[in-house]
């Protein structure tokens, strides 16, 4: 039986000692156990080292890809934080320049309307709907709601800008104990540094 020397080796093929082919201008008979890798015959240890090196490069590339994804996520997160800070800064400037603009805030409007209804219902239940006491209560409620909403909104926007938001428990306790913080001259302080 005649041997076929035209079958070229394939990547990772292991020589069995009987395999031969025509290449490089003559008959090539690799030693038994040699492995065909990157166009040449190498020892099994060299082949294994090449495979491990190739895997290492693959893992390093994969790691670089993951690091790139993390950096892109951090960049996107920073962009969102910048947008939030920009929006909060614009709203805070508007409030500081025109405190009456708090009345256009949807949260303020809802709380204000609910409070007015509660004052009116209480006055109606007492039969005092047309009394001066009701008007006084409405005025007092409106002023208190505006002060509280203004202070809360300025604090919230300031905390968004500085990233030093108080924990909800500490803030809740502070709100129960002291509605407004004042400085030595009687002015409202916002807490934190702006």
Buried (B, 14 or more C-beta within 10 A) or exposed (E): EEEEBEEEBEEEBBBEEEBBBEEEEEEBBBEEEBBBBEEEBBEEEBBEEBEEEEEEEEEEEEEEEEEEEEEEEEEEEEEEEEEEBEEBBEBBEBBEEEBEBBBEBEEBEEBBEEBBEEBBEEBEEEEEEEEEEBEEBBEEBBEEBBBBBBBBBBBBBBBBBBEEEBEEEEBEEBBEEEEEEEEEEEEEEBBBEE
